[in-house]
Amino acid sequence: MIKAKILLLVGIIAYLGFLFLQLPIARALPWLPPQIHVYSATGTITAGNAELVQWRDWRFEKVSWQLQPGSLLTGRLAFAVAFHNADESRGHAEAGVSLQQEFSLTNPHAHLKIKALAPAWPMATNLDGWLTADLAYLTWSRTARSLAGRVTVENVALGGKSALPIGDFVVDLDTKDQTIIGQIADRNALLAVAGQVTLDPKGAWQLNATLAPRAKTPPQISRMLAFLPPPDASGQYSLSLGGRLGER
């Protein structure tokens, strides 16, 4: 008798969960955090589309989502999500949340204009080019907690009426003691660049790098290096920057 009651209770919970997932997405939007705004959404919680999703200063257009049923067996609620903006920025990943309210992205891929990073990194407003992220995973609660993968930055140029090309760069990312560490290197760019960027669990980031002109470095870039502290004996300039994500 007890076993039958337990099975009945499990069946009722499963059925209620099924009904919940079939709710029209418009009915669920009021439950979202106030900083998330969804426009022109169609479909259900299980699968649907939205013309625009805005989170703080971030904009994601042509958004789609599809429930991944297998994730429920691991105590997570996960969706295959994708977006495609008018400026050709796009991305896709499996986005999930655990019972401990830890959010995650599995196998995220994104191709973004560098300027799109301005909400997190204001200096990006002065740069042209594209960023491609191929990651294994990203997890966070209040801020990023773990990350692994590679970010490639291509066709970087200082913006303005006459953009000044600089080149391509790569950042290899990993996590140690909840601090995300990125190793930076150039790909035969106009500047020789090597360094490290870190992001701690509280959202503080630090960049330490060395820069050196090459034979093909244009005079405009060489003159900009003069604003840094004097170079060392090998001709390398040191760059050190820091801040907190979201600060302007």
C-alpha positions as CSV (number, residue, x, y, z in Angstrom):
1,M,0.0,0.0,0.0
2,I,2.8,2.5,0.9
3,K,4.6,1.6,-2.3
4,A,1.5,2.2,-4.3
5,K,1.0,5.6,-2.7
6,I,4.6,6.6,-3.4
7,L,4.2,5.6,-7.1
8,L,1.0,7.6,-7.2
9,L,2.7,10.7,-5.7
10,V,5.6,10.4,-8.2
11,G,3.1,10.1,-11.0
12,I,1.2,13.2,-9.9
13,I,4.4,15.2,-9.5
14,A,5.6,14.1,-13.0
15,Y,2.2,15.0,-14.5
16,L,2.2,18.5,-12.9
17,G,5.8,19.0,-14.1
18,F,4.6,18.1,-17.7
19,L,1.8,20.6,-17.5
20,F,4.1,23.3,-16.2
21,L,6.5,22.8,-19.1
22,Q,3.6,23.1,-21.5
23,L,2.7,26.6,-20.2
24,P,2.7,29.3,-22.9
25,I,5.9,31.3,-22.5
26,A,3.9,34.5,-22.1
27,R,2.5,33.1,-18.8
28,A,6.0,32.4,-17.5
29,L,7.6,35.8,-18.3
30,P,6.5,37.5,-15.1
31,W,8.6,35.0,-13.1
32,L,11.8,36.1,-14.7
33,P,14.2,38.4,-12.7
34,P,13.3,42.1,-13.3
35,Q,16.6,42.8,-15.2
36,I,15.6,40.3,-17.9
37,H,13.3,41.6,-20.6
38,V,11.8,39.4,-23.3
39,Y,10.0,40.8,-26.4
40,S,7.8,39.1,-29.0
41,A,8.0,35.6,-27.4
42,T,6.1,32.6,-28.8
43,G,5.9,29.0,-27.9
44,T,6.0,27.3,-24.5
45,I,8.5,26.8,-21.6
46,T,9.6,23.6,-23.4
47,A,10.4,25.2,-26.8
48,G,10.0,28.7,-28.3
49,N,11.4,31.8,-29.8
50,A,11.8,35.5,-29.0
51,E,12.6,38.4,-31.2
52,L,14.7,40.0,-28.4
53,V,16.0,39.1,-25.0
54,Q,17.7,41.9,-23.1
55,W,19.7,41.5,-19.8
56,R,21.0,44.7,-18.5
57,D,23.0,46.2,-21.4
58,W,23.3,42.9,-23.3
59,R,21.0,42.3,-26.3
60,F,20.3,38.9,-27.9
61,E,18.1,38.8,-31.0
62,K,16.3,35.9,-32.8
63,V,16.5,33.8,-29.6
64,S,15.4,30.1,-29.6
65,W,15.2,27.5,-26.8
66,Q,14.4,23.8,-26.6
67,L,14.2,21.7,-23.4
68,Q,16.8,18.9,-23.0
69,P,14.7,16.2,-21.2
70,G,17.7,14.1,-20.2
71,S,19.0,17.0,-18.0
72,L,16.1,16.4,-15.6
73,L,17.7,13.0,-14.6
74,T,20.8,14.9,-13.3
75,G,18.9,17.4,-11.2
76,R,19.3,20.2,-13.7
77,L,16.9,22.0,-16.0
78,A,18.7,22.6,-19.3
79,F,17.8,24.0,-22.7
80,A,19.5,24.2,-26.0
81,V,19.6,27.9,-26.7
82,A,20.8,30.0,-29.7
83,F,20.7,33.6,-30.8
84,H,21.5,35.5,-34.1
85,N,21.8,39.3,-34.0
86,A,21.4,41.7,-36.9
87,D,25.2,42.5,-36.8
88,E,25.9,38.8,-37.4
89,S,26.9,38.2,-33.8
90,R,25.6,34.7,-33.0
91,G,26.0,31.8,-30.5
92,H,24.6,28.6,-29.2
93,A,25.0,26.4,-26.1
94,E,23.2,24.2,-23.6
95,A,22.2,26.5,-20.8
96,G,21.2,24.9,-17.4
97,V,20.5,25.6,-13.8
98,S,20.9,23.2,-10.9
99,L,19.0,22.7,-7.7
100,Q,21.7,24.8,-6.0
101,Q,20.9,27.7,-8.4
102,E,24.3,27.3,-10.2
103,F,24.0,28.3,-13.8
104,S,26.0,26.7,-16.5
105,L,26.7,26.8,-20.3
106,T,28.0,23.5,-21.8
107,N,29.9,23.6,-25.1
108,P,29.1,27.3,-25.7
109,H,30.1,28.8,-29.1
110,A,29.9,32.5,-29.8
111,H,31.0,34.7,-32.7
112,L,30.7,38.3,-31.5
113,K,31.7,41.8,-32.6
114,I,34.3,43.1,-30.1
115,K,32.1,46.1,-29.5
116,A,29.4,43.8,-28.2
117,L,31.6,43.2,-25.1
118,A,31.2,46.8,-24.0
119,P,28.7,46.1,-21.2
120,A,31.4,44.0,-19.4
121,W,34.5,45.7,-20.8
122,P,34.0,49.4,-21.7
123,M,37.3,49.6,-23.6
124,A,35.8,47.4,-26.3
125,T,33.9,50.5,-27.6
126,N,37.2,51.7,-29.1
127,L,38.0,48.4,-30.9
128,D,36.8,46.8,-34.1
129,G,37.0,43.1,-35.0
130,W,35.5,39.8,-34.1
131,L,35.7,37.4,-31.1
132,T,35.1,33.7,-31.4
133,A,34.7,31.6,-28.2
134,D,34.9,27.9,-28.4
135,L,34.5,26.7,-24.8
136,A,34.0,23.4,-23.0
137,Y,32.0,24.9,-20.2
138,L,31.2,28.0,-18.1
139,T,29.6,27.9,-14.7
140,W,28.6,30.8,-12.4
141,S,26.4,31.8,-9.5
142,R,26.9,35.5,-8.8
143,T,29.9,35.7,-11.0
144,A,31.9,33.3,-13.2
145,R,33.2,30.3,-11.2
146,S,34.8,28.0,-13.8
147,L,35.7,28.2,-17.5
148,A,37.7,26.3,-20.0
149,G,38.3,26.7,-23.7
150,R,39.8,29.0,-26.3
151,V,38.9,32.5,-27.4
152,T,40.2,33.8,-30.7
153,V,40.2,37.6,-31.5
154,E,40.5,38.3,-35.2
155,N,41.0,41.4,-37.3
156,V,41.4,43.7,-34.3
157,A,41.7,47.3,-35.1
158,L,41.6,50.6,-33.2
159,G,38.2,52.1,-34.1
160,G,37.5,55.6,-35.5
161,K,37.1,57.2,-38.9
162,S,40.3,55.5,-40.1
163,A,40.6,52.2,-38.3
164,L,44.1,51.1,-37.5
165,P,44.6,47.3,-38.0
166,I,46.5,45.4,-35.3
167,G,46.1,41.7,-35.9
168,D,44.8,38.5,-34.4
169,F,45.2,37.1,-30.9
170,V,44.3,34.0,-28.9
171,V,43.4,33.4,-25.3
172,D,43.6,29.9,-23.8
173,L,41.3,29.7,-20.7
174,D,41.3,27.4,-17.7
175,T,40.3,27.6,-14.0
176,K,42.3,27.1,-10.8
177,D,40.9,27.6,-7.3
178,Q,37.8,29.2,-8.8
179,T,40.0,31.9,-10.5
180,I,39.7,31.9,-14.3
181,I,43.1,32.3,-16.0
182,G,43.7,33.2,-19.6
183,Q,47.0,32.9,-21.4
184,I,47.3,35.6,-24.1
185,A,49.4,35.4,-27.3
186,D,49.4,37.1,-30.7
187,R,49.2,35.4,-34.1
188,N,51.9,37.2,-36.0
189,A,50.1,40.6,-35.2
190,L,51.7,44.0,-35.7
191,L,52.5,43.9,-32.0
192,A,54.2,41.0,-30.2
193,V,51.9,40.4,-27.3
194,A,52.1,37.9,-24.4
195,G,50.4,37.9,-21.1
196,Q,47.8,36.7,-18.6
197,V,44.4,37.8,-17.6
198,T,42.6,36.6,-14.5
199,L,39.1,36.8,-13.1
200,D,38.5,36.0,-9.5
201,P,35.2,34.7,-7.9
202,K,34.2,38.3,-6.9
203,G,34.4,39.6,-10.5
204,A,37.7,41.4,-10.2
205,W,39.9,41.1,-13.3
206,Q,43.6,41.7,-13.8
207,L,45.5,41.9,-17.1
208,N,49.3,41.8,-17.2
209,A,51.0,41.7,-20.5
210,T,54.1,42.6,-22.5
211,L,54.0,44.4,-25.8
212,A,56.8,44.9,-28.3
213,P,56.8,46.5,-31.8
214,R,57.8,44.4,-34.8
215,A,59.6,45.5,-37.9
216,K,56.2,45.8,-39.6
217,T,54.6,47.9,-36.8
218,P,53.2,51.1,-38.2
219,P,54.6,54.4,-36.7
220,Q,51.1,55.2,-35.3
221,I,51.1,52.1,-33.0
222,S,54.8,52.7,-32.0
223,R,53.9,56.2,-30.9
224,M,51.0,54.9,-28.8
225,L,53.5,52.6,-26.9
226,A,55.2,55.8,-25.7
227,F,52.3,56.4,-23.3
228,L,53.3,53.2,-21.4
229,P,56.2,53.0,-18.9
230,P,59.6,52.9,-20.7
231,P,60.6,49.5,-22.2
232,D,63.0,47.1,-20.7
233,A,66.4,46.2,-22.2
234,S,64.8,43.9,-24.7
235,G,62.4,46.5,-26.0
236,Q,59.3,45.1,-24.3
237,Y,56.7,47.4,-22.8
238,S,54.7,46.3,-19.8
239,L,50.9,46.8,-19.5
240,S,48.9,46.2,-16.4
241,L,45.2,46.9,-16.1
242,G,42.5,45.8,-13.6
243,G,38.9,46.4,-12.6
244,R,35.6,44.7,-11.9
245,L,33.2,43.3,-14.4
246,G,30.4,45.8,-15.2
247,E,32.4,48.8,-14.0
248,R,32.6,51.8,-16.4
